[in-house]
Amino acid sequence: MSDVKGNGLPSTAVFQLGTLGAVAESRFARAVEGLGLKPKHAGLMTALAAVAAESQQELAARLGVAPSLVVTLADQLEALGAVQRTRDVNDRRRQVLTLTEVGRALLARCEAVARALDEELLADLTPRQRAALAEALGVLTGR
């Protein structure tokens, strides 16, 4: 990303964050591929870890993605034993997803991978710069 300097589009935060995001996602994707996962799988498991159980429709709405994507990702995670689908006893049409112990272990491995990648990516930053970046990202992401 060091070759993206100057004025114009490359000087905008949107462009720089987009470029950095693409690099970070690519590295993360390669790192979790050995686990049989893609970054979207990790995102779905992260969302499920935040709730006890949630329907596929509710999860899609909360994540702002198409329900078909949640179904596809859930199919793949279910094959890995990472999520479990159950029918809602009050509404047989409703499928509820829960993260299994296997899923929690996979998610923990994803977090370890992400933390290692953070160390690589942020290696040239001072502790003060890291803290400022964490604060700015928190503001930008609403956390």
Helices and strands as residue ranges (DSSP letters): G 9-11, H 13-33, H 39-49, E 54-55, H 56-63, H 67-79, E 83-87, E 95-99, H 101-121, H 127-141
